[in-house]
Amino acid sequence: MRHFLLFQVLVFTLCFVKPAFSQNKDKEAVKTIMTNQWVSKYKKLKTDLENKAIFIKNMENISERDLAKLKKSYTATSKMLDTWLDHLVVSIHDKNETMEQIAQGDINSELKEELQKIFTFYADNFSTFYEETTGQKSNFVIDSPKTEDSESNEETAWTQEKPIEVDFLLSNVKKPLRPNNWNSIF
């Protein structure tokens, strides 16, 4: 009977300690992702986009035509940002080497190119409409992170046996980084 009880305690411990350890690894992964220099650039772009949209929506004497044009540009930029987040989540879930790159402050080249295109679209489209409508110069300058900086940082070895669950990534990475809908900004 004593051996049976010890066995049950061991099984109980393994059932609850293993998932807790794995969840800590996933939380560590989210922290690594959120502090990545490319994801930080994404967050700055998203914040600037939303702040300018708030400013525009609170402006007086703005024509309906200008407001509609800015809303269309905001929506297009938001959609591109949301798509990039989807690609980031898929990349992290499907490829462990992507997580190693993220831990070192980098991302894969496809994600870099896609984010650069979003930066360009934002600068050429939304920022231009914003400046024309408000008369204020957009002070947001988008520059890509330097690869030398990521090499000079202390490299983090990334070891995770299993891929991070997609649901976990969606709720802990995509959801907080997702741009707000135009109608929810006030």
N, C-alpha and C positions, 0 to 999 in steps of 0.2 A: 504494500500500500504506500509506503514511504517513497519508493522508487516511482510509482505512478504519479504521486503529487509533485515530485521533483521534475518529472517529465512534463507535466502540465504547466508548471511554472516556466520551464525552459521554452516551451512552445508559445506560451502567452507572451513572454519577453521578446521572442523572435518576431512574433506577429506585429507587435506594436513598436519595437525599436527600429526595425528595418524600414518601414514606411516613414518614420520620423526622420531617419538619417537621409533617406532619398529626397524627402521634401526639403530638408536643409540644403542639399546640393542644388535643388531646383531654385530655391530662394537665392542662393549664392550666384547661380546663373543669371537670374533676373537683375541682381545688383551689378553684375559684370556687364550685362547688356546695356543697362540704363546709364552706366558711366563711360561707355565707349565714346570716343571722340566724334565718330560719325553720327551716332544716335544723339549725342549732345547738339550737333549742328542741326539735325532734324528737329529737335525740341525747340531750338532757338527760332527756326523758320516758322514752325507751327505757332509759337507764342507771338511772334511778330505779326503773322497773318491774322490771328484772332484779335490782337490788340488794335490793329488798324481797322478791322471790321467793326469792332465796338465803337471806335472813334467815329467812323463813317455813319453808323446807324444812329448815333447820338447827335449828329450834325443837324443844324437847322438850315433851312433854305437849300436843301439838296434836291435836285430835280429827280423825278421818278425814273427818267431815262438813265441818268448817271447811277442811281441806286441799283437799277436792274442790271446795268453793265457790270458794276462791282460785285453784285451778288453772283452773277454768272461766272465771273473770274474767280471769285472766292470758292464757289462750288467746284469748279474745274480743278483748282489747286488742291482743295481738300480731297477730292477723289484721287488725284495722283498720289498724295501723301498716304491715303488709306491703302491704296494698291501697293505702295512701297512697303508698308507695314506687313501686308499679307505676304509679300515676297520674302521679307526678313524672317517672319515666323516659319514659313515653309523651309527656307534655307537652314535655319537653326535646327529645326526638327529633323530634316532629312540628311544633313551633312554635319558630322561632328567636327570636321576641319574648320567649318565656319565659326563654331564656338571657340575654337583655339585662336582663330584670327581675332575675334571680338575680344577675347581675353588679353590679346596683345595690343589692342587699341585700333585694330584695322577691321575691314569687312571685305567680302569678296568683290572682285572687279565688276560683276554685273550689278550688284547693289550700289556700288560707287557711281557707275555710269548713270544708272536710273536716278539716283539722288541728285547728281549734277544736272541732269535734264530738268528735274523739278526746280532746282535753284534758278536755272536759266529761265524757265517758264514763269516763275514767280517774279523775277526781276523784270522781264520783258512785258509781262501781262498785268498782274495785279498791282505791283508797285508803280508802274507807269500810270495806270488808271487812278490810283490813290493820289499820286502827285498832281495829276491834272485836275482832279476833283477838289482836293483840299488846298492846293497851292503850297503845300508843305513838302519839303525835300525829304525823301525817305532816307533815313540814316542807317538803315540796315544794310550792312555789307556782308556778302556771303563769300567766304573763302574756304577752300577745301583744306582739311587737316593735312599737315605735312607728314610725309611718311618717315622722315628722319626723327621726328618727335616720338613716334611710336616705337622706333628701334632703340632710342636712348632711354625710354622708360624701362623699369624693371619688368622683364617678361614674366607673365604668369603662366605656369604650366596648367593646362586644363585637362582634367581627367574625369570623365563621367562614362560609366560603363553603358548605360542605356540612354537613348535619346530623351530629351525633355518632352513631356506630354504636350500635345498641341493645345488642349484645353487650358492647361496651366499657362502656356505662352500667350494664348488669346486673352485670358483674363488678367494676367499680370504684366504683360508687355504691350499688347496691342490696345487694349481698352484704355489704359491711362494715357497713351500717346496719340490716340485717335483724335483728329480735329473735330471740333464742335460743329454741329449743323448750323447753317446761317440763321435759321429761325430760333435757335436756342441761345444765340448771342444777344445780349442786351446792354 
